[in-house]
Amino acid sequence: VIDLLRSVIGLLRGVIDLLRSSVIGLLRGVIDLLRSVIGLLRSVIGLLKSVIGQLRSVIGLLRGVIDLLRSVIDLLRSVIGLLRSVIGLLRGVIDLLRSVIGLLRSVIGLLKSVIGQLRSVIGLLRGVIECDGLT
């Protein structure tokens, strides 16, 4: 019986040693796997930080572009305002030219009338001179 108990105890020790070595091996494998996963997660986190940094740079550039576009829009508004002013000024100049042309027509008409009156006076003077026998 004692030999049998010694055999059972030896067998149990073997099983325990086997289980111990298997569990330790399994735990080592799990720990190695966890280390790999943690390393991979660190790499992913590093990449995400890099991507976030790049996104911040792109956002900064986009803000610059938006500010530039706002400046261009403000400039275009100013140019449009200036063009409206120039068009208004040109309309005023055209109205002034029309008035000057109308005034010149009136002056020409007045000069024609004066010339006609002078011709009449000259004609009367000729008649007076011819009547007096001065010629």
C-alpha positions in Angstrom: 0.0 0.0 0.0 2.8 2.3 0.9 4.4 1.7 -2.5 1.1 2.3 -4.1 0.7 5.6 -2.2 4.3 6.5 -3.1 3.5 5.8 -6.8 0.3 7.9 -6.6 2.2 10.7 -4.9 4.9 10.5 -7.5 2.3 10.5 -10.2 0.5 13.5 -8.6 3.9 15.3 -8.3 4.4 14.7 -12.0 1.0 15.9 -12.9 1.5 19.0 -10.7 4.9 19.7 -12.3 3.4 19.2 -15.7 0.5 21.5 -14.9 2.9 24.0 -13.4 5.2 24.1 -16.4 2.2 24.2 -18.8 0.5 27.0 -16.9 3.7 28.9 -16.6 4.4 28.4 -20.3 0.9 29.5 -21.1 1.2 32.5 -18.8 4.5 33.4 -20.4 2.8 33.2 -23.8 -0.1 35.4 -22.7 2.3 37.9 -21.2 4.4 38.0 -24.4 1.2 38.4 -26.4 0.1 41.3 -24.0 3.5 42.9 -24.4 3.1 42.7 -28.2 -0.4 44.2 -28.0 0.8 47.0 -25.7 3.6 47.7 -28.1 1.2 47.8 -31.0 -1.1 50.1 -29.1 1.8 52.4 -28.3 2.6 52.5 -32.0 -1.1 53.2 -32.9 -1.2 55.9 -30.3 2.0 57.4 -31.7 0.5 57.3 -35.2 -2.7 58.9 -33.9 -0.7 61.7 -32.3 1.1 62.2 -35.5 -2.2 62.3 -37.5 -3.7 64.7 -35.0 -0.6 67.0 -35.3 -1.0 66.8 -39.1 -4.7 67.6 -38.8 -3.9 70.6 -36.6 -1.4 71.8 -39.3 -4.0 71.4 -42.0 -6.6 73.2 -39.9 -4.2 76.0 -39.4 -3.6 76.2 -43.2 -7.3 76.1 -43.9 -7.8 79.0 -41.4 -5.1 80.9 -43.3 -6.8 80.2 -46.6 -10.2 81.2 -45.2 -8.7 84.5 -43.9 -7.1 85.0 -47.3 -10.4 84.4 -49.0 -12.1 86.9 -46.6 -9.5 89.4 -47.5 -10.0 88.8 -51.3 -13.8 89.2 -50.8 -13.3 92.4 -48.9 -11.0 93.6 -51.7 -13.6 92.6 -54.3 -16.3 94.5 -52.4 -14.0 97.6 -52.3 -13.3 97.3 -56.1 -17.1 96.9 -56.7 -17.7 100.0 -54.6 -15.1 101.9 -56.5 -16.5 100.8 -59.8 -20.0 101.9 -58.7 -18.5 105.3 -57.8 -16.7 105.5 -61.1 -19.9 104.6 -63.0 -21.7 107.3 -61.0 -19.0 109.8 -61.8 -19.1 108.9 -65.5 -22.9 109.4 -65.5 -22.3 112.8 -63.9 -19.7 113.6 -66.6 -22.1 112.4 -69.3 -24.9 114.6 -67.9 -22.4 117.5 -67.7 -21.4 117.0 -71.3 -25.0 116.9 -72.4 -25.6 120.2 -70.6 -22.5 121.7 -72.2 -23.6 120.4 -75.6 -27.1 121.9 -75.0 -25.5 125.2 -73.9 -23.2 125.2 -77.0 -26.3 124.6 -79.2 -28.0 127.5 -77.5 -24.9 129.7 -78.0 -24.7 128.6 -81.7 -28.4 129.4 -82.1 -27.9 132.8 -80.4 -24.8 133.5 -82.6 -26.9 132.6 -85.7 -29.6 134.9 -84.5 -27.0 137.7 -83.9 -25.5 137.1 -87.3 -29.0 137.3 -88.8 -29.6 140.6 -86.9 -26.2 141.9 -88.1 -27.1 141.1 -91.6 -30.3 142.9 -91.3 -28.5 145.9 -89.8 -26.0 145.8 -92.6 -28.8 145.6 -95.1 -30.5 148.6 -93.5 -27.2 150.5 -93.5 -26.7 149.7 -97.1 -30.1 151.0 -97.9 -29.5 154.2 -95.9 -26.2 154.7 -97.6 -27.6 154.1 -101.0 -30.5 156.5 -100.3 -28.2 159.3 -99.2 -26.1 158.8 -102.3 -23.0 158.1 -100.3 -21.9 155.4 -102.7 
